[in-house]
């Protein structure tokens, strides 16, 4: 991976042209099997994708923040042909056979590395060879945009940093929405695999899972987005909902790109395995 130095590109937006403002998505991705199953989740992702070019402008670029790319510092994928990463185990071969051959956009990545700043003033790093599109990204984008023609870029998350720092970086993403960039946070509002209950129905969940999901959903519904970064103050409730909180952090990146008072809508508001909230939200 490459640390960035020197002058910013001559065109500060690279290949990205001025556009109508794009929506922002937070998608609860849940099990990787959702990518190949015909279920309520995959169908909702298909339906949402169909709205681009009709209700919403067609994206020039998709910027995805997935729970599954954790790094030291913040990085952008900057390859023209990102590989499909199968970052899981114990699933059928059909899932490992899945590919999502969307292009990348190295020109836009270099421009955005200077637009978005970490730790005060440092540009974001560029990953030109190592990562690609992990299942937090392709499992939801493949049903949503099956043609794989829209360039896709991933933004990593520095897990060593406090939630407030993730949210601060996310606030810098707002301007991308008027450059044709669809921002997608992909994680889960509740994610505790240690407590998973095989066979649990979508309306079944632990009391602590319901409480955390409802508390977070209340902040989202009320537009109290700044409160989302304070989830660790919920103490034991937060620890039960997220033994590790990498699946929560993508919510901060989506919420940070939203203006106060912006209209939002929930979808997929139930649970998988009793301990994974699939609650998702679209703004705009």
C-alpha positions in Angstrom: 0.0 0.0 0.0 1.1 3.5 -0.7 1.4 6.5 1.6 0.5 9.7 -0.3 2.7 12.7 -0.5 3.3 15.7 -2.8 0.8 18.0 -4.4 -2.8 17.2 -4.9 -4.0 16.3 -8.4 -4.7 19.2 -10.8 -8.4 18.3 -10.8 -9.5 18.0 -7.2 -12.3 15.6 -8.0 -10.6 13.4 -10.5 -13.1 11.8 -12.9 -16.1 12.8 -10.8 -18.5 15.3 -12.4 -21.0 17.6 -10.7 -24.3 15.8 -10.1 -27.7 16.0 -8.3 -27.2 15.0 -4.7 -27.0 11.2 -4.2 -28.7 9.4 -1.3 -26.8 7.6 1.4 -27.3 4.0 2.5 -26.6 2.0 5.6 -27.1 -1.7 4.8 -27.3 -4.5 7.3 -25.6 -7.2 5.4 -25.8 -10.1 7.8 -24.9 -13.6 6.6 -22.9 -13.9 3.4 -25.5 -16.4 2.3 -27.9 -13.4 1.7 -25.9 -12.8 -1.5 -27.0 -16.0 -3.2 -30.4 -16.6 -1.5 -33.8 -15.4 -2.7 -35.0 -13.8 0.5 -36.4 -10.6 1.8 -33.0 -9.0 2.1 -31.7 -9.7 -1.4 -35.1 -8.7 -2.8 -35.0 -5.4 -1.0 -31.5 -4.8 -2.3 -32.7 -5.5 -5.8 -35.7 -3.2 -5.4 -33.4 -0.4 -4.1 -31.0 -0.7 -7.0 -33.9 -0.4 -9.4 -34.6 3.1 -8.1 -31.3 4.5 -9.4 -31.9 6.2 -12.7 -35.6 6.7 -11.7 -36.0 8.1 -8.1 -32.3 8.7 -7.7 -29.5 9.7 -10.1 -27.3 6.9 -11.4 -24.1 6.7 -9.4 -20.8 7.6 -11.0 -19.0 5.8 -8.2 -19.9 3.7 -5.2 -17.9 4.3 -2.1 -18.4 1.5 0.4 -17.3 1.4 4.0 -17.4 -2.3 5.0 -17.1 -3.8 8.5 -14.6 -6.2 7.0 -11.7 -3.9 6.1 -9.8 -2.8 9.2 -6.4 -1.1 8.9 -3.9 1.1 10.6 -4.8 4.5 9.3 -7.4 5.0 6.6 -7.0 3.7 3.1 -8.8 3.8 -0.2 -8.7 1.0 -2.8 -7.0 2.4 -5.8 -6.9 -0.4 -8.4 -8.7 -0.3 -11.7 -9.9 -3.9 -11.4 -10.5 -4.8 -7.7 -10.6 -8.5 -6.9 -13.6 -10.2 -5.3 -12.5 -11.3 -1.8 -14.1 -14.3 -0.1 -13.3 -13.4 3.5 -15.3 -16.1 5.3 -15.2 -19.8 5.9 -17.5 -22.8 6.3 -20.0 -21.9 3.5 -21.0 -23.7 0.4 -18.7 -23.7 -2.7 -21.4 -21.7 -4.5 -20.7 -18.7 -2.3 -16.9 -18.9 -2.9 -17.6 -19.0 -6.7 -19.3 -15.6 -6.6 -17.5 -12.8 -8.4 -18.4 -9.1 -8.7 -16.1 -7.8 -11.5 -17.0 -4.1 -11.0 -14.2 -1.7 -12.0 -12.4 0.6 -9.7 -11.3 4.2 -10.3 -7.7 4.8 -9.5 -7.9 8.5 -10.8 -10.8 9.2 -8.4 -9.1 7.4 -5.6 -6.0 9.6 -5.9 -8.2 12.7 -5.9 -10.2 11.6 -2.9 -7.2 10.7 -0.9 -6.4 14.5 -0.9 -10.0 15.5 -0.4 -10.4 13.4 2.7 -7.9 14.0 5.5 -7.0 11.8 8.5 -5.4 12.8 11.8 -5.4 16.5 11.0 -3.8 16.9 7.6 -2.5 13.6 6.2 -4.1 12.4 3.0 -5.6 8.9 3.0 -3.4 6.1 1.9 -3.9 4.3 -1.4 -4.1 0.5 -1.7 -3.2 -0.4 -5.3 -2.7 -4.1 -4.9 -3.7 -5.8 -1.7 -7.4 -5.5 -0.9 -10.4 -5.3 -3.3 -14.1 -5.9 -2.6 -14.8 -7.9 0.5 -18.2 -9.6 1.2 -19.5 -6.6 3.1 -19.4 -4.8 -0.2 -20.1 -7.3 -3.0 -22.8 -9.3 -1.1 -25.1 -6.2 -1.1 -23.9 -4.6 -4.4 -24.3 -7.7 -6.5 -28.1 -7.8 -6.0 -28.4 -4.0 -6.1 -26.3 -3.4 -9.2 -26.0 -6.9 -10.9 -24.4 -5.5 -14.0 -21.2 -4.6 -12.1 -20.6 -1.6 -14.4 -20.4 1.1 -11.8 -16.9 1.7 -10.4 -16.6 0.7 -6.7 -14.1 1.9 -4.2 -13.7 0.8 -0.5 -12.7 3.1 2.4 -11.0 1.2 5.2 -11.5 1.9 8.9 -8.8 2.4 11.5 -10.2 0.3 14.3 -7.7 1.8 16.8 -9.4 5.1 16.6 -12.3 6.3 18.8 -15.8 6.4 17.3 -15.7 10.2 17.3 -12.8 10.1 14.9 -14.6 7.9 12.5 -17.6 10.2 12.6 -15.4 13.2 12.0 -13.9 11.6 8.9 -17.4 10.7 7.8 -18.4 14.3 7.9 -15.9 15.0 5.1 -17.9 12.6 2.8 -20.8 15.0 2.4 -19.4 16.8 -0.6 -19.0 13.5 -2.5 -22.7 13.2 -2.8 -22.8 16.1 -5.2 -20.2 14.4 -7.4 -22.2 11.3 -8.2 -20.8 9.2 -5.3 -23.2 6.7 -3.7 -22.0 6.2 -0.1 -22.8 2.8 1.3 -22.0 1.8 4.9 -22.2 -2.0 5.3 -22.3 -3.6 8.7 -25.0 -4.4 11.3 -26.6 -2.3 14.1 -26.4 -5.4 16.3 -23.8 -8.0 15.6 -23.0 -10.7 18.2 -22.2 -14.1 16.5 -21.3 -15.6 19.9 -24.9 -15.4 20.9 -26.3 -16.5 17.5 -29.4 -18.8 17.6 -29.7 -21.2 14.7 -33.2 -21.3 13.4 -34.4 -18.1 15.1 -37.1 -16.4 13.2 -36.8 -12.8 11.9 -39.0 -11.5 14.7 -37.1 -13.3 17.4 -34.2 -11.6 19.2 -32.6 -11.3 22.6 -34.0 -8.5 24.8 -30.6 -6.7 24.8 -30.4 -7.0 21.0 -33.9 -5.4 20.7 -33.0 -2.7 23.2 -29.8 -1.7 21.4 -31.5 -1.8 18.0 -34.5 0.3 19.2 -32.3 2.8 20.9 -30.2 3.3 17.7 -33.3 3.2 15.5 -34.7 6.0 17.7 -31.7 8.2 17.1 -32.0 7.6 13.4 -35.7 8.2 13.2 -35.4 11.5 15.2 -32.4 12.7 13.2 -30.3 12.7 16.3 -27.3 11.4 14.3 -24.6 13.0 16.5 -25.7 10.7 19.3 -24.7 7.6 17.3 -21.0 8.1 18.0 -21.7 7.8 21.7 -22.9 4.2 21.6 -20.1 2.9 23.9 -21.6 5.0 26.7 -24.3 2.4 26.8 -21.9 0.2 28.7 -22.8 -3.5 29.0 -25.7 -3.1 26.5 -23.2 -2.0 23.9 -20.8 -4.8 24.8 -23.6 -7.4 24.3 -24.7 -5.8 21.0 -21.0 -5.6 19.8 -18.4 -7.7 21.5 -16.2 -5.9 18.9 -17.8 -2.9 17.2 -16.5 -3.1 13.6 -20.0 -3.8 12.3 -21.4 -0.7 14.0 -18.8 1.7 12.7 -20.0 1.8 9.0 -23.2 3.3 10.4 -21.2 6.3 11.5 -19.8 6.8 8.0 -23.3 6.8 6.5 -24.8 9.0 9.2 -21.8 11.5 9.0 -22.5 12.1 5.3 -26.1 13.2 6.1 -27.4 16.7 6.7 -29.6 17.4 9.7 -33.3 17.0 9.0 -32.8 14.9 5.9 -35.6 12.4 5.2 -34.8 8.8 6.1 -36.5 5.5 5.6 -36.0 2.1 7.3 -36.0 -1.2 5.5 -35.2 -4.8 6.6 -36.0 -4.0 10.2 -35.9 -7.6 11.6 -33.1 -9.9 12.9 -31.0 -12.9 11.7 -30.1 -15.6 14.2 -31.6 -13.6 17.1 -28.4 -11.5 17.5 -27.9 -9.7 14.2 -30.0 -6.7 13.4 -30.6 -6.3 9.7 -32.1 -2.8 10.1 -31.1 -0.6 7.2 -31.7 3.0 6.3 -31.7 5.2 3.2 -31.4 9.0 3.4 -32.3 11.3 0.6 
